[in-house]
């Protein structure tokens, strides 16, 4: 079986806060954020909605991409998200 790795971007209800992360289990990780099981930034700012993700076949590529996106300006991140998800809808149900 082929293992997958993901970078993901979450946002709050108002879409004015974003969080970039990496995981090997996207469904579980987003669920954990939605249940406020992840301490820190995402819990504090109620960052629960999956608005963007990418899939990778190896963890090194996923981690490098996460670091790349984290280094971008907010405007560049918003452009990436809106290109793939123009309505900024929560994609969680699509990955279930």
C-alpha positions in Angstrom: 0.0 0.0 0.0 1.3 3.5 -0.9 1.6 5.9 1.9 0.5 9.5 1.3 1.5 12.7 3.1 -0.3 16.0 3.0 0.2 19.7 3.5 -3.0 21.4 4.5 -4.4 24.9 5.2 -7.1 25.5 7.7 -9.0 28.7 8.3 -11.5 30.0 10.8 -15.2 30.8 10.1 -14.5 34.4 9.0 -11.5 33.2 6.8 -9.2 35.9 8.3 -6.8 33.5 10.0 -5.0 30.6 8.4 -2.9 27.7 9.6 -0.5 25.6 7.5 0.4 22.1 8.6 1.7 18.7 7.4 0.4 15.2 8.2 0.3 11.6 7.1 -3.4 11.2 8.0 -5.4 14.2 6.7 -8.9 13.0 7.8 -7.7 12.3 11.4 -5.7 15.5 11.7 -8.5 17.8 10.4 -10.9 16.0 12.7 -8.5 16.7 15.6 -8.5 20.4 14.8 -12.3 20.5 14.5 -12.6 18.8 18.0 -10.0 21.3 19.5 -7.7 18.5 20.3 -4.7 20.3 18.9 -3.3 22.7 21.5 -2.0 26.1 20.4 -2.7 28.3 17.5 -5.5 26.4 15.8 -7.4 25.9 19.0 -6.9 29.5 20.2 -8.1 31.0 16.9 -10.8 28.4 16.1 -9.1 27.3 12.9 -11.2 24.3 12.0 -12.1 24.5 8.3 -10.0 22.7 5.7 -9.7 25.1 2.7 -6.7 23.7 0.9 -4.5 20.6 0.7 -1.9 18.9 -1.5 -0.9 15.2 -1.5 2.7 13.9 -1.6 4.2 10.4 -1.9 7.1 11.1 0.5 7.4 13.0 3.8 10.4 15.1 2.8 8.6 16.7 -0.1 5.6 17.4 2.0 7.7 19.0 4.8 9.6 21.1 2.2 6.4 22.3 0.7 4.9 23.2 4.1 8.0 25.3 4.8 7.8 27.0 1.4 4.2 28.0 1.9 4.7 29.1 5.5 7.5 31.5 4.2 5.1 33.1 1.7 3.2 36.4 2.3 -0.4 36.1 3.2 -1.4 37.4 -0.2 0.5 34.7 -2.0 -1.1 32.0 0.3 -4.5 33.5 -0.4 -3.8 33.3 -4.2 -2.9 29.6 -3.9 -6.0 28.8 -1.9 -8.4 30.8 -4.1 -7.1 29.2 -7.3 -8.0 25.7 -6.0 -11.0 26.7 -3.8 -12.5 30.0 -5.1 -15.4 29.9 -2.7 -13.2 29.1 0.3 -15.5 26.3 1.3 -14.6 23.7 4.0 -13.3 20.7 2.1 -13.5 18.3 5.0 -16.6 16.4 3.8 -14.9 15.9 0.4 -12.0 13.9 2.1 -14.3 11.7 4.2 
